[in-house]
Amino acid sequence: MRSTAKARKTLETTTSYDRPKATLSTELAHSAGALAQSRSIGLSPPRDGRHAILDGKIQLYLRSGSPNWQCACSVRGRQHRANTGEDGLTRAAVFAHDWYLALANDDGASSPIPRAAPLPGRRGPRAAANAPRQTFREAASRFMVEFEALTHGQRNPIYVAGHRARLINYLIPFFGAMSVREIDAGVIAEYRVMRMGQRHRGAPPARSTLHQEIVCLRQVLKTAIRLRWIDHLPDLSAPYGRSGKISHRAWFSPEEWALFEAALHDRVAYPRKERWREAGENLRDYALIMINTGLRPDEALRLEYRDVAVIVDEATGERLLEIAVRGKRGVGWCKSMPEAVEPFLSLKARNDGQPLDRLFPSFQRELFNAILDELRMKTDREGRRRTAYSLRHTYISTRLMAGADIYQVAKNCRTSVEMVETYYAAHIKNVIDASAINVRKARPSPVGATPAP
């Protein structure tokens, strides 16, 4: 046994983060093959801390102070025990199966069967006493290499950079020196408590912010599972939590939009400084186009003049914009309200827009927020902050209030009917038909009574 462990130790290699994709694919296939084999040999659920395979002929269990699984069996009335040298249950079950067959077929053989050399660039089975501990920092580094390579051209670079920022700013400072084996539900709960104690502008991180950090943590731990550093994910759910309240997205009511639109026109007519007039005009046209098309802010920033055409609608005879939208849902189409045509033509004439030029090279965020602050409209009555996305929310809400078909609204906004029903329709009074609700069933007349004239 000692010689076998020593031989395994000599085969250990350090993990490389710049291995070719072919090697990584081979590793993943190797792990998947081991999992399929463990299922085929009938790995049972734990009972009294032990797993059984081959209908109970082999027992798998853990000893205190050792990360490796032990196996035990009885062959021809004689008890046999061995250290599998594996800290993963799936790999240990495969080893125990082969070990048992070797014992059953070889008279008196009690030493473990020889092992194949580990895959190139990967740690082999670890020695029990002085097994190295893979840290969260190592797993995070490997995750980012895989994530950037495998999602190239599929994920928005901003989303990928967001995961890197979460790791550098929050997750690695807290978990970095820990072994991935030490990260359990209790440690994750401590992380949540720590983050809720960190204040930014006097407020704890938003629920969605913490959710994104837990998503990133889950991805790193899944990478550790693929590397066979851990066997399963810990419980990542929030203790004492409940389902979040589904509320209407921050938007502008018709009265609020009238005030905001008037303030936009005032900034153009009476700029604080003359050189700021153009910025006010660009923001005004941006807001009017957004609230009459329902574009997402990132979709608007990608728009070029060649993506927008002024057409005459066959059904209504009105002029409107036909837009080829490129965003997170790929390429889609959008038809605007007639009120979006004049702001577009004004923007194109003022900036001498060429086919390859962007409609909105940038978003005047500072001016947008300044106007909201002046009107005391930066947050709605529920405390939700209004942003450029609020213009999209306003478009969807006003279309539903006007009685537009919910399927057509969802299709024009490149989203699902479920999203529209959940976050918009459920919070608008106009979608409730009082005549369909306040139905009164006619009472039957008494027998022999003369009906009223």
FENSULGI-V474560 format. One record per run of one state. SS is the DSSP state (H for helix, E for strand, C for the rest). FROM is the first residue (numbers start at 0). TO is the last residue. If there is no record, write none. Layout:
ss-><SS & SS>
from-><FROM & FROM>
to-><TO & TO>
This chain:
ss-><C & H & C & H & C & E & C & E & C & E & C & E & C & E & C & H & C & E & H & C & H & C & E & H & C & H & C & E & C & E & C & H & C & H & C & H & C & H & C & E & H & E & C & E & C & E & C & H & C & E & C & H & C & E & C & E & C & H & C & H & C & H & C & H & C & H & C & H & C>
from-><0 & 1 & 10 & 20 & 40 & 46 & 47 & 49 & 53 & 57 & 62 & 68 & 75 & 77 & 83 & 88 & 105 & 134 & 135 & 150 & 156 & 175 & 178 & 179 & 182 & 184 & 197 & 199 & 200 & 202 & 203 & 206 & 226 & 253 & 269 & 273 & 291 & 296 & 302 & 303 & 304 & 307 & 312 & 318 & 327 & 329 & 335 & 339 & 351 & 357 & 358 & 364 & 374 & 378 & 379 & 384 & 385 & 388 & 401 & 405 & 412 & 416 & 423 & 424 & 427 & 428 & 431 & 433 & 437>
to-><0 & 9 & 19 & 39 & 45 & 46 & 48 & 52 & 56 & 61 & 67 & 74 & 76 & 82 & 87 & 104 & 133 & 134 & 149 & 155 & 174 & 177 & 178 & 181 & 183 & 196 & 198 & 199 & 201 & 202 & 205 & 225 & 252 & 268 & 272 & 290 & 295 & 301 & 302 & 303 & 306 & 311 & 317 & 326 & 328 & 334 & 338 & 350 & 356 & 357 & 363 & 373 & 377 & 378 & 383 & 384 & 387 & 400 & 404 & 411 & 415 & 422 & 423 & 426 & 427 & 430 & 432 & 436 & 452>
